């Protein structure tokens, strides 16, 4: 019986997504940006800078 219960747990997979990202963000290679998953993409726009 225990073997059968173990097989049920191991063989039956269910994937439940924990995060749903509705948008995608990208920046240039030399642009330093602090992006947060909890804020909009331009939340810290005043602190963005470009590396030389």
URVEN-V296932 format. One line per field, one symbol per residue. phi: phi as a letter, one per 20 degrees, with the letter a starting at -180 (. if undefined). A space follows every 10 residues. Layout:
phi = ???
This chain:
phi = .fffffffff edecddfecd eecccbcfge eecdecfdcf fdfdgfefbd fe
